[in-house]
C-alpha cells in the first residue's frame, strides 16, 4: 500500500514540475537543420525564408505564422552558394495557390542575381493566407520552394495545445487528489491521528 501511495506522490510531483516549468518538457524554439520549417531543399539546393515586422518587434522573425497585419519584410537566404549566381525571384500571392484565377499577386520580385546571398522584399500583408514562391529560371515549376503564410489568423492547433494540456494536467491532479482523499490508507491514518 505504501508503494502505491509513493508512486502516486512521485507522479504528482513530476506532473507539478512539468506544469510549473513547461520549458523543460517542451521543445526548444531555435531549430537547426532539417527540422527548421523555414528551410526548403529542392535537390541539392537550399533556401531559408524569414519574415520580419520591425514596426511591431525589431528582432522577431517568422516563417509561416505572422502575428500582425501590415508592412512585412520578406528575406530569403540563398544558403547554396551556387544559387547566388542564378536569376532568383520571389512571388507573393494572396491565396493558397490552388487555382491561379482566384489568387491575387501581392508582390512580384523579378529574378535577378544576388551576390550577397540574400533576396529581400517588402510587402503589405492583410489578414489571410498567402503563398510565397521562390523560383529561378533554371528550375522546373513543380520543384519551386513554397511557403504558406498565415497572417493575423488564429492557429487553433496551438490554441488547443496551450489550453488543453494545462487543463488535462489540472484534471489529473484533481483526480489524484480525489483518489488520495478517498483511500483507506488516508482514512486509517486520520483515524490514528485523531485517537
N, C-alpha and C positions, 0 to 999 in steps of 0.2 A: 504494500500500500504506500509506503514511504517513497519507493522508487517512482510510483505513478505520480505522486504529488511533486516530486523533484523534477520530473520530466515536464510536467505542466508549467511549473515555475520557470524552468530554463527556457522553454519555448516562449512563454510570455515575455521574459526579459529580452530575448533575441528580437522578438517582434517589436517591442517597445524601442529598442535601439535602432532598428531599421527605420521605423516610422519617424523617430526624432532626428535622425541623420540620413535622409534619403540619398544624399550624395554618395554614401558608402555603398549602397546597393544599386544605384543607377549607373548607367554607362557614362563615360566622360563626354564632355561637349566637343573637345577637339578631336577630330578624326583624321587619321593619316592613311594614305594609300588607297587600296581597293575599297575600303569601307566608306570613303568620302562620297556623299551623294552629289557633290558638285563636280566631281571628276568624271569625265567621259573618255572612253577609249574606243577608238574605231581602228581595228587592225593594230598597228604598232604606234599609232598617233594618239597623243593625249592632250586634252584641253581641260582647263579648270575655270568654272564660272563663279562669279560673285556679284551680288547687287548691294549697293550702299545707298543709304538715305541720310546724308550728312546734316540735313536740316533738322532731323529728329535725334539721331545718335551718331556721333562722329566716327566711332570705331567699330560699331556693329556691322557685321557682314551677313548677308542672307544668301540662300541658294534657291530654295523653292517656295518658302513661305515668307512673304514680305508683309510686315505688320501694318503699314500705313499706306494710304494713297499719296500720290504726289510725285515730285521730281525724284528720279532714281538714276543712279549712275550704274551702268552695267559694264562689268570688266571681265574679259576672257583672257586668261593667261595661257599662252601657247607654250605648253610645257615641252613639247617636242621641238627641238631646235630646227628641224627641217621645215616646220610649218612657218617659220619666220620669213622665209624667202618665197613662200607661195602667196597667191592672192587669196586672202581670207576676209569674209564679210559676215554680217550678222543681220538677221531679220527678226523683228518682234511683231507678233500678230496677236490681236485680241481674239481669243477662242482657243480651242484645244486642237486645232489642226485637222479635224475630221473631214470637214468639207471646206474647200477653199472659197466657195461662194459666200459662206456665212462669216468667214474670218475677215477681220479688218487689219490692214497693215498699220501699225503704230509707228514703227521706225524701221528704216532700211539703210544699213550702213554698207555702202558699196565695197566690194572686195578690193583690198589693197595689201601691200606688203607691210609688215610690222616688225622692223628690225629690233625694236626693244622687247619684242615678245608679248606685247600687251595690246589687245583690241579693246577699245573703250568707246562708250557712247552714253549720252544722257537722254532720258525719255520720261515723259509724264505718264504715270500709270494710275488709272482709276480702279475702283473695286472690280474684281472679276478674275477670270482665268486668262493666262497669256501663254503663248508658245514662243520660245526663243530658239531659233535655229542658227547654227554656226555652219558655214559652208565655205568650201574652197572650189576653185574652178576645176580641180582635178578629181574631186570626189563624186562618186555616184550618189544620186538623190536619196537612195534607200539607206546610205551609210552616214548621213549627216547627224552630228550630235544635236540632240534637242533637250530642252529643259522646259518643264511645265511650271509656271509661276502662279502662285495663289496670292493675290493682293488683297489685303484687308478682309480676309474671309475667315470664318470660324473653322478651325480644324477639329471636328467632333471626335476624332480618334484620340487626339492629345487631350481634349477636354475630359473624355471618359477615363483616360489613364490618370489624370491628375485628381479627379474626384472619386472614382470608383475604388482605386487602390487604397487610399486612406480610409474610405468608408468601410471597405471589407476588413481592413485591419482593426478598426474600432469594433465592428461586429464580432470579430474573432475574440478580441479581448473581453468584450461583454459576455460572450458565450462561455469563455474560460472562467470568468469571474462567477457566473451563474453556476457552472458545474462545481466550482470550488466551494461556494456557499452551500450548495445542496448536498455536498459529500458527507458521508457518515463520519469520515475521519475528522472533519472540522467540527461537526456536531459533538462528537465524543470529546474532542479537545476542549470545546467551550464548556461542556458538562463537567469536565475535570477541573477547569479553572474556576468555575462557579462554586464548586463544593469545597 
